[in-house]
Amino acid sequence: MNDVQETLDLELFSIAGQHFTLGQLILIPLVIFIGYLVLGWLVKAAISAMTKQEVNPDIIQIVRRALNILGLIILAITTLDLLNVPLAAFAFVSGAVAIGVGFGAQNIINNFISGWILIWERPIRINDYIETGQTSGTVEEINTRSTRVRRVDGVHMLIPNSKLLEETVVNWTLVDKLLRCIVRVGVSYGSDVLKVKTLLEETTTNEPMILSEPVPQIIFEDFGDNALIFDTYFWVNSSGEKSAREIRSDFRFEVERKFRESGIVIAFPQRDIHLDGTLRIDRQ
């Protein structure tokens, strides 16, 4: 037993007056490995419990990130303590590293801080549908450096967090998922406009995805060049442009069916051609 203890206490090398033994070099990787496993298990258990209680995904992400950071700090302090390395020894080195990182990684630090601002202020949340520049899609994850957005065509995009704070962002679902839709239809001149209005009202009433409050509106918008223009305004609960497009599509299918059954003609462009007497057609 004494031989094993003497072997573990064997000094291998020293740095700046700090001595390191064989036992420390064996113990430290073991502590880091076990600590990493325990941290992963605790985070997984906490996330699983919150998921079962249907906690908001944003809160779950904040807790996961906080637990990971706290666990890594505790693990680092424990490792230094086992090595008998005082934290004050890193004060000068950490200051120099901070200055170097500050000059060399400004964009990374900017995106890192922006990520935490997005998480705490929550102007953008997971499952929100947003538009920024020419990009639109559903927020799937807010990471430390970037935010992952899934477009309606299924493509994933990584947007730097600082861009979401510095540029204009349209959040369709920031307060609620209410969305106003408009569907325009033109009927031929001579159609019964009151019948058209009635059919459009019936369609809004029968469509299950259209909300009764706020009340849908049928507007006789204009006398067009080739048609009488009607606009139908209605509200839906939408998670984004994709579902809103599907609702508008279903509405148009139903309107076309009702108009066809009722003899209402959906107008199309028409042009009258007038020929003067100077035009001659030669027959061979």
Secondary structure, 3 states (H helix, E strand, C coil): CHHHHHHHCCEEEEECCEEEEHHHHHHHHHHHHHHHHHHHHHHHHHHHHHHHCCCCHHHHHHHHHHHHHHHHHHHHHHHHHHCCCCHHHHHHHHHHHHHHHHHHCHHHHHHHHHHHHHHHHCCCCCCCEEEECCEEEEEEEECCCEEEEECCCCCEEEEEHHHHHHCCCEECCCCCCEEEEEEEEEECCCCCHHHHHHHHHHHHHHCCCECCCCCCEEEEEEECCCCEEEEEEEEEECCCHHHHHHHHHHHHHHHHHHHHHHCCCECCCCCCCCCCCCCCCCCC
